Amino acid sequence: MACTDNTTAAIHREGGATTISAVHPDIIQTHILTRLDGPALASIATTCSQLHALSEHEQLWESICHATWPSTSTPRVRHIISTFPGASRSFFSDSFPSFAAVDTYRHANIERTPELVTAVDLFHGRRPVLSRVVETETESGWFRCSPFRVDVLDPKEAVATAMEYPRSEEACERLREELRLSWIVVDPEGKRAVNVSSGRAVSVERHWLSGEVRVRFATVVGGGERGSASEAVLCSVTVTCGSEMQVREACVQMEDMDGTILNGRDSLGILQRALEGKRGTFFVAGEKDRFLEFMNRKSERKERKMRDERRLDMACVALAFLSFAAISTLFFFRI
């Protein structure tokens, strides 16, 4: 009754127009805010001080994180999130956008990141297909010198799905539109997270012999110590499904413009800059175009190197011919 009287009084004070202050905070929090997704909740928090205070509750953001990424409900990831400044809201702010905007070089101290935790969620439409959490140590010489690769499935593991096998180019394109992948890399020590997936697949290919379907998610980012500040690096996540559409492989690697897979040391440096850098927009609409541009530049670079090698070979042949001719002439005159 007290709540009703307060509401009526507030309505009269505003000339009959109901304001947000007329609604009881419990009703707003329980019946309104809990129905919003992360971006909507973040937007509504900027409208007034009352909604800002109500939207700060940890339970709201924890529920949103679990609903957005089922992998975050595992005990390991939940514990890491609880240590973030701002907890679940900070984690969501870090992880919801991609790091497509990271395109500048900054020095990275890889010693600050002794471990990486990867939280992976694959969706077909709104149906979750795969959720996994992987922990990777980064201090050993094996990790830093070997080609960087993080797998979320064991070699003999296969995850069944309800997806239909794409038997045409149209079906492949439809599958590309329907699949969504979140690949969140977490630095427990630095209390930062970043989503390295393009969200939507950039390509879907069927192997003509084995029938496997290879789905690729890729983000083009700035290079590191291996090249100039403007040289691009491809962060590529590959999901491989068998002919029965069972997920048999899901891994991430980093590739430079020469097609070389970066080692753990260089990849960790790039990930650190992504963790500390600005965020872009999740499910980037232009990421496929950026991927195709990267592949075109990579192909042009390869062709240019081949032309340079052919010129060098021709120069070597010409030099060898001239040397032979000079030696033959000298020998002839001596005779």
C-alpha positions in Angstrom: 0.0 0.0 0.0 2.9 2.3 0.8 4.4 1.6 -2.6 1.1 2.4 -4.3 0.6 5.7 -2.3 4.2 6.8 -3.2 3.6 6.0 -6.9 0.3 7.9 -6.9 2.0 10.9 -5.3 4.8 10.9 -7.8 2.3 10.8 -10.7 0.4 13.8 -9.3 3.6 15.7 -8.8 4.5 15.2 -12.5 1.0 16.3 -13.7 -0.2 12.8 -14.4 2.8 11.6 -16.3 4.5 8.5 -14.8 8.2 8.9 -14.2 10.9 6.3 -13.5 11.0 7.4 -9.9 7.4 6.3 -9.5 8.4 2.7 -10.1 9.7 0.7 -7.1 13.4 -0.2 -7.5 12.7 -3.9 -6.9 10.3 -3.9 -9.8 12.8 -2.2 -12.1 15.6 -4.6 -11.1 13.6 -7.8 -11.1 11.2 -7.4 -13.9 12.9 -5.0 -16.3 16.7 -5.0 -16.0 16.9 -8.8 -15.9 15.3 -8.9 -19.3 18.0 -6.8 -21.0 21.2 -8.0 -22.7 24.6 -6.5 -21.9 24.6 -3.6 -24.5 21.0 -2.6 -23.5 21.8 -2.7 -19.8 25.0 -0.6 -20.4 23.0 2.0 -22.4 20.2 2.3 -19.9 22.7 2.9 -17.1 23.6 6.2 -18.8 20.1 7.6 -18.7 19.8 8.6 -15.0 21.5 8.1 -11.7 18.8 5.8 -10.4 19.1 3.4 -13.3 22.9 3.7 -13.1 22.9 2.6 -9.5 20.4 -0.3 -10.1 22.4 -1.6 -13.1 25.6 -1.8 -11.2 24.5 -5.0 -9.3 27.0 -7.8 -9.7 24.3 -10.5 -10.1 22.8 -8.8 -13.1 26.1 -8.8 -15.0 27.0 -12.2 -13.8 23.8 -13.6 -15.3 24.4 -11.7 -18.5 27.9 -13.2 -18.8 26.6 -16.7 -18.2 23.8 -16.2 -20.7 26.1 -14.7 -23.4 29.0 -17.2 -22.9 28.0 -20.5 -21.2 31.7 -21.2 -20.7 32.0 -18.4 -18.1 29.8 -20.5 -15.7 32.7 -22.9 -15.0 34.3 -22.5 -11.6 37.7 -21.5 -13.0 36.4 -18.7 -15.1 33.9 -17.5 -12.4 36.8 -17.2 -9.9 38.9 -15.2 -12.4 36.0 -12.9 -13.2 35.4 -12.3 -9.5 39.0 -10.8 -9.2 38.4 -8.2 -12.0 38.0 -4.6 -10.9 34.3 -4.1 -11.4 34.0 -8.0 -11.7 31.4 -9.2 -14.2 30.7 -5.8 -15.7 34.4 -5.3 -16.4 34.7 -8.7 -17.9 31.7 -8.1 -20.2 33.1 -4.8 -21.3 36.4 -6.4 -22.2 35.0 -9.4 -23.9 31.9 -8.3 -25.7 33.8 -6.3 -28.4 36.5 -7.8 -30.6 40.0 -6.3 -30.8 39.6 -5.5 -34.5 40.5 -1.9 -33.7 44.0 -2.8 -32.5 46.4 -1.8 -35.3 49.3 0.0 -33.6 52.5 -1.4 -32.1 53.2 -1.1 -28.4 56.0 -2.8 -26.5 54.7 -5.9 -24.6 56.3 -7.5 -21.6 55.5 -11.2 -22.0 56.8 -11.9 -18.5 53.7 -10.3 -17.1 51.5 -13.1 -18.5 52.5 -16.5 -17.1 49.2 -18.1 -18.0 46.3 -17.7 -20.5 42.8 -19.0 -20.0 40.7 -19.5 -23.1 36.8 -19.6 -22.9 35.2 -20.7 -26.2 31.5 -20.8 -27.2 30.2 -21.8 -30.6 26.6 -21.2 -31.5 24.5 -22.3 -34.4 21.7 -19.7 -34.5 20.8 -19.4 -30.8 21.7 -23.0 -30.0 25.0 -23.6 -28.2 27.1 -26.1 -30.0 30.4 -26.1 -28.1 31.6 -24.6 -24.8 35.1 -25.2 -23.5 37.7 -23.7 -21.2 41.4 -24.3 -21.7 44.4 -23.2 -19.6 47.7 -22.5 -21.2 51.0 -21.8 -19.5 53.2 -19.3 -21.3 56.6 -19.5 -19.4 58.1 -22.6 -20.8 60.6 -22.5 -23.7 58.5 -25.0 -25.6 55.5 -22.6 -25.6 57.6 -19.6 -26.6 59.6 -21.2 -29.4 57.0 -23.5 -30.9 54.3 -22.4 -33.3 51.5 -20.9 -31.4 48.3 -23.0 -31.3 45.6 -23.5 -28.7 43.2 -26.4 -29.2 40.0 -26.8 -27.2 39.3 -30.4 -28.1 41.3 -33.5 -27.6 42.6 -35.2 -30.8 40.1 -38.1 -30.6 37.2 -36.0 -29.3 34.1 -35.2 -31.4 31.2 -33.0 -30.4 27.8 -33.9 -32.0 25.7 -31.1 -33.5 22.3 -30.7 -35.0 23.6 -28.9 -38.0 22.9 -30.1 -41.5 25.7 -30.9 -43.9 26.1 -28.1 -46.4 25.9 -29.8 -49.9 26.0 -26.6 -52.0 27.6 -23.2 -52.1 24.4 -21.6 -50.9 24.2 -24.0 -47.9 27.8 -23.1 -47.1 27.0 -19.4 -47.2 23.9 -20.0 -45.0 26.0 -21.9 -42.5 28.5 -19.0 -42.5 25.7 -16.6 -41.6 24.2 -18.9 -38.9 27.4 -19.7 -37.0 28.7 -17.5 -34.2 31.9 -18.0 -32.3 33.2 -16.3 -29.2 36.9 -17.0 -28.4 37.8 -15.1 -25.2 41.4 -15.0 -24.0 41.8 -14.1 -20.4 44.9 -12.9 -18.6 44.3 -13.9 -14.9 47.4 -12.0 -13.7 46.6 -8.8 -15.5 42.8 -9.2 -14.9 42.0 -8.4 -18.6 40.1 -10.3 -21.3 39.7 -9.9 -25.1 37.6 -11.6 -27.7 39.8 -12.6 -30.6 37.0 -14.0 -32.8 35.4 -12.2 -35.7 32.0 -13.4 -34.4 30.7 -14.5 -37.8 32.7 -16.9 -39.9 34.7 -15.3 -42.8 34.7 -18.5 -44.8 33.2 -22.0 -45.0 34.9 -24.6 -47.2 34.2 -28.3 -47.9 37.1 -30.6 -48.6 36.4 -32.4 -51.9 37.8 -35.8 -50.8 37.2 -36.2 -47.0 34.0 -34.2 -46.9 35.2 -32.2 -43.9 33.8 -28.7 -43.4 36.3 -26.1 -42.4 34.9 -23.0 -40.9 37.2 -20.0 -40.4 36.9 -17.1 -38.1 39.6 -14.4 -38.5 40.6 -11.1 -37.1 43.3 -8.9 -38.8 45.4 -7.1 -36.2 48.7 -5.1 -36.0 52.0 -6.9 -36.1 54.7 -7.0 -33.5 58.5 -7.4 -33.3 58.6 -9.6 -36.4 57.7 -6.7 -38.7 56.9 -3.1 -38.9 54.3 -1.4 -36.8 51.9 -1.4 -39.8 52.4 -5.0 -40.9 49.2 -7.0 -40.4 48.9 -10.3 -38.6 46.0 -12.7 -39.0 44.5 -14.2 -35.8 42.8 -17.2 -37.3 40.3 -19.6 -35.5 39.5 -22.7 -37.3 36.5 -25.1 -36.6 36.6 -28.4 -38.4 33.5 -30.6 -38.7 33.3 -34.1 -40.1 30.9 -35.3 -42.8 28.4 -36.0 -40.0 28.8 -32.4 -38.8 30.6 -33.4 -35.6 33.0 -30.7 -34.3 36.4 -32.4 -34.4 38.7 -29.5 -34.1 38.7 -25.9 -32.8 42.0 -24.1 -32.6 43.6 -20.6 -32.9 46.8 -19.6 -34.6 48.5 -16.4 -35.7 49.9 -16.0 -39.2 52.0 -13.2 -40.7 52.0 -11.7 -44.2 54.4 -14.4 -45.4 52.1 -17.2 -44.3 54.4 -18.1 -41.4 52.7 -19.3 -38.2 54.0 -17.1 -35.4 55.6 -18.7 -32.3 54.3 -18.5 -28.8 56.5 -15.5 -27.9 55.4 -13.3 -30.7 51.8 -14.4 -30.4 51.7 -13.6 -26.7 53.1 -10.1 -27.4 50.3 -9.5 -29.9 47.7 -10.8 -27.4 49.0 -8.6 -24.7 48.6 -5.5 -26.9 45.1 -6.7 -27.7 44.3 -7.2 -24.0 45.5 -3.7 -23.2 44.2 -1.9 -26.3 41.0 -0.4 -27.5 38.0 -2.5 -28.4 36.1 -2.6 -31.7 32.6 -3.9 -32.3 31.6 -7.5 -31.7 30.6 -9.5 -34.8 32.3 -6.9 -37.0 30.4 -6.5 -40.2 33.5 -5.7 -42.2 35.8 -8.4 -40.9 35.3 -10.7 -43.9 36.4 -7.8 -46.1 39.5 -7.2 -43.9 40.2 -11.0 -44.1 39.9 -10.9 -47.9 42.1 -7.8 -48.1 44.7 -9.6 -46.0 44.6 -12.7 -48.2 45.0 -10.5 -51.3 47.9 -8.7 -49.9 49.5 -12.0 -48.8 49.0 -13.3 -52.4 50.5 -10.2 -53.9 53.4 -10.4 -51.6 54.0 -14.0 -52.5 53.9 -13.2 -56.2 56.3 -10.3 -55.8 58.8 -12.5 -54.0 58.5 -15.1 -56.7 59.1 -12.5 -59.4 62.2 -11.2 -57.4 63.5 -14.8 -57.1 63.0 -15.4 -60.9 64.9 -12.2 -61.6 67.7 -13.3 -59.3 67.8 -16.7 -60.9 68.0 -15.1 -64.4 70.8 -12.8 -63.1 72.7 -15.7 -61.7 72.3 -17.7 -65.0 73.5 -14.6 -67.0 76.4 -14.1 -64.7 77.4 -17.8 -64.9 77.1 -17.6 -68.8 79.3 -14.5 -68.9 81.8 -16.0 -66.6 81.9 -19.1 -68.7 82.3 -17.0 -71.9 85.1 -15.0 -70.3 87.0 -18.0 -69.2 86.5 -19.7 -72.6 87.8 -16.6 -74.4 90.8 -16.3 -72.1 91.6 -20.0 -72.6 91.3 -19.6 -76.4 93.7 -16.7 -76.6 96.2 -18.4 -74.5 96.2 -21.3 -76.9 
